[in-house]
Amino acid sequence: MKKVAVILSGCGVYDGSEIQEAVFTMLAIQQNGASYQCFAPDKDQLHVINHTNGEVMEPKRNVLVESARIARGDIKALTEINTTDYAALIIPGGFGAAKNLNQWAIAGPDGEIDASVKNTVQQFIQAGKPVCGLCMGPTVIAKALEGTAIKATLTIGTTAEKSPYDIAAIAAGMEKIGAVTEMKTIREVCIDPVNKIVTAPCYMMEANIAEIFENVQLAVRETMRMI
């Protein structure tokens, strides 16, 4: 059975992985006849958010420890990953992707990216293995490939439909660091067949949980087809 690596970034949309996207990812992987292993950086989160009111809380929490909540404890530190053991890599979204995996939420395209995340994304792409980014996950892929010869085609959503975020500004930032962006709706995914990259808008667009599930399913299905 093929195995897929999933990088989590905490637990909760405002400071970690978007839980619904992460769970749907794991479900879709198994529905497509594969298994998964979750990974996360072993470090402090940027901060902790009270999800009832959006306020910053104390004390700090660990990204790996919090991600273990979603993975039901079956998770490893990202530094332990061996690319040869996995057929593909998927990065669910949530603000944790833009705070703990990279710092897009803090400094946009000029923000830093976690070294272990950067190395992992590059290793999968260099090995010709599919990489998938959901929601803000595409910014992680863009940052990981910044400065390389790889010009990835990615989506963060579309300006043609409602979004709670500035899609145009995020897309412009991704292009600033070397990516090519395409506008895609919640019913679509972006496929880069040359670099074997699949990206999907998910909660970057205004959508209900059923639409998110279908978007994640489509992205995972297309990723699995590339293996």
JOLINQUI-V767737 format. One record per pair of residues at least 4 apart in sequence whose C-alpha atoms are under 8 Angstrom apart, sorted by sequence separation. I is the first residue (numbers start at 1). J is the second residue. If there is no record, write none. Layout:
<<I J> <I J>>
This chain:
<<11 15> <12 16> <13 17> <14 18> <17 21> <18 22> <19 23> <20 24> <21 25> <22 26> <23 27> <24 28> <25 29> <26 30> <27 31> <28 32> <29 33> <30 34> <50 54> <51 55> <61 65> <62 66> <63 67> <64 68> <65 69> <66 70> <67 71> <68 72> <69 73> <71 75> <76 80> <77 81> <82 86> <93 97> <94 98> <95 99> <96 100> <97 101> <98 102> <99 103> <103 107> <104 108> <107 111> <113 117> <114 118> <115 119> <116 120> <117 121> <118 122> <119 123> <120 124> <121 125> <122 126> <123 127> <124 128> <125 129> <133 137> <134 138> <136 140> <137 141> <138 142> <139 143> <140 144> <141 145> <142 146> <145 149> <159 163> <163 167> <166 170> <167 171> <168 172> <169 173> <170 174> <171 175> <172 176> <173 177> <174 178> <175 179> <184 188> <185 189> <192 196> <193 197> <201 205> <203 207> <207 211> <208 212> <209 213> <210 214> <211 215> <212 216> <213 217> <214 218> <215 219> <216 220> <217 221> <218 222> <219 223> <220 224> <221 225> <222 226> <223 227> <10 15> <11 16> <12 17> <13 18> <17 22> <29 34> <30 35> <49 54> <50 55> <61 66> <68 73> <76 81> <92 97> <96 101> <97 102> <98 103> <99 104> <103 108> <104 109> <106 111> <113 118> <124 129> <125 130> <132 137> <133 138> <145 150> <158 163> <174 179> <175 180> <184 189> <191 196> <192 197> <202 207> <207 212> <10 16> <11 17> <12 18> <13 19> <29 35> <30 36> <49 55> <50 56> <68 74> <98 104> <99 105> <104 110> <124 130> <125 131> <132 138> <145 151> <174 180> <175 181> <184 190> <191 197> <192 198> <9 16> <10 17> <11 18> <12 19> <29 36> <49 56> <50 57> <68 75> <98 105> <99 106> <104 111> <124 131> <133 140> <145 152> <174 181> <191 198> <8 16> <9 17> <11 19> <48 56> <49 57> <67 75> <98 106> <103 111> <104 112> <133 141> <159 167> <182 190> <190 198> <191 199> <8 17> <47 56> <48 57> <102 111> <103 112> <158 167> <159 168> <189 198> <190 199> <203 212> <26 36> <47 57> <48 58> <95 105> <102 112> <103 113> <121 131> <142 152> <157 167> <158 168> <171 181> <189 199> <190 200> <202 212> <48 59> <64 75> <102 113> <156 167> <189 200> <48 60> <64 76> <101 113> <102 114> <188 200> <189 201> <47 60> <48 61> <64 77> <101 114> <188 201> <202 215> <8 22> <46 60> <47 61> <100 114> <156 170> <186 200> <201 215> <202 216> <45 60> <156 171> <186 201> <200 215> <44 60> <45 61> <101 117> <138 154> <155 171> <184 200> <185 201> <186 202> <200 216> <44 61> <45 62> <138 155> <139 156> <184 201> <44 62> <45 63> <138 156> <43 62> <44 63> <186 205> <200 219> <42 62> <43 63> <121 141> <136 156> <185 205> <199 219> <42 63> <43 64> <135 156> <186 207> <198 219> <41 63> <42 64> <118 140> <122 144> <40 63> <41 64> <42 65> <118 141> <121 144> <122 145> <40 64> <158 182> <159 183> <161 185> <187 211> <198 222> <4 29> <39 64> <118 143> <119 144> <154 179> <156 181> <157 182> <158 183> <186 211> <198 223> <118 144> <152 178> <153 179> <154 180> <155 181> <156 182> <157 183> <158 184> <186 212> <189 215> <197 223> <40 67> <113 140> <117 144> <118 145> <151 178> <152 179> <153 180> <154 181> <155 182> <156 183> <157 184> <158 185> <187 214> <188 215> <196 223> <151 179> <152 180> <153 181> <154 182> <155 183> <156 184> <157 185> <187 215> <16 45> <151 180> <153 182> <155 184> <157 186> <186 215> <189 218> <4 34> <6 36> <8 38> <10 40> <15 45> <113 143> <147 177> <188 218> <189 219> <196 226> <2 33> <3 34> <4 35> <5 36> <6 37> <7 38> <8 39> <9 40> <15 46> <112 143> <113 144> <143 174> <146 177> <147 178> <191 222> <1 33> <2 34> <3 35> <4 36> <5 37> <6 38> <7 39> <8 40> <9 41> <15 47> <89 121> <142 174> <146 178> <1 34> <2 35> <3 36> <4 37> <5 38> <6 39> <7 40> <15 48> <38 71> <145 178> <146 179> <1 35> <3 37> <5 39> <15 49> <109 143> <143 177> <155 189> <10 45> <14 49> <40 75> <42 77> <89 124> <104 139> <139 174> <142 177> <155 190> <38 74> <39 75> <40 76> <41 77> <42 78> <88 124> <142 178> <154 190> <14 51> <37 74> <38 75> <39 76> <40 77> <41 78> <63 100> <79 116> <83 120> <142 179> <153 190> <154 191> <167 204> <37 75> <38 76> <39 77> <40 78> <41 79> <78 116> <98 136> <102 140> <153 191> <154 192> <12 51> <37 76> <39 78> <78 117> <81 120> <97 136> <98 137> <101 140> <153 192> <165 204> <14 54> <83 123> <89 129> <93 133> <97 137> <152 192> <164 204> <165 205> <83 124> <88 129> <89 130> <90 131> <91 132> <92 133> <93 134> <94 135> <95 136> <98 139> <102 143> <163 204> <164 205> <39 81> <87 129> <88 130> <89 131> <90 132> <91 133> <92 134> <93 135> <94 136> <98 140> <163 205> <164 206> <87 130> <88 131> <89 132> <90 133> <91 134> <92 135> <93 136> <97 140> <152 195> <154 197> <156 199> <157 200> <162 205> <163 206> <88 132> <90 134> <92 136> <93 137> <153 197> <154 198> <155 199> <156 200> <157 201> <161 205> <162 206> <92 137> <150 195> <152 197> <154 199> <155 200> <156 201> <157 202> <91 137> <155 201> <16 63> <23 70> <157 204> <158 205> <22 70> <156 204> <157 205> <17 67> <16 67> <19 70> <45 96> <10 62> <11 63> <10 63> <46 99> <9 63> <10 64> <45 99> <46 100> <9 64> <10 65> <11 66> <45 100> <10 66> <11 67> <10 67> <9 67> <11 69> <8 67> <11 70> <41 101> <138 199> <108 170> <137 199> <109 173> <133 197> <135 199> <108 173> <109 174> <130 195> <131 196> <132 197> <133 198> <134 199> <135 200> <136 201> <130 196> <131 197> <132 198> <133 199> <134 200> <135 201> <25 92> <109 176> <128 195> <129 196> <130 197> <131 198> <132 199> <133 200> <134 201> <135 202> <109 177> <128 196> <130 198> <134 202> <135 203> <136 204> <135 204> <22 92> <125 195> <7 78> <21 92> <22 93> <125 196> <21 93> <18 92> <17 92> <18 93> <19 94> <41 116> <17 93> <18 94> <41 117> <17 94> <18 95> <16 94> <17 95> <18 96> <15 94> <16 95> <17 96> <13 93> <14 94> <15 95> <16 96> <17 97> <5 86> <13 94> <14 95> <15 96> <16 97> <3 85> <4 86> <5 87> <7 89> <12 94> <13 95> <14 96> <134 216> <3 86> <4 87> <5 88> <6 89> <7 90> <8 91> <13 96> <16 99> <2 86> <3 87> <4 88> <5 89> <6 90> <7 91> <8 92> <12 96> <15 99> <16 100> <2 87> <3 88> <4 89> <5 90> <6 91> <7 92> <4 90> <6 92> <10 96> <9 96> <132 219> <9 97> <132 220> <8 97> <9 100> <132 223> <9 101> <131 223> <130 223> <130 224> <130 226> <129 226> <130 227> <129 227> <21 134> <88 223> <88 224> <88 227> <87 227> <21 202> <28 216> <20 209> <24 213> <28 217> <32 221> <21 212> <25 216> <29 220> <21 213> <24 216> <25 217> <28 220> <29 221> <32 224> <24 217> <28 221> <21 216> <25 220>>
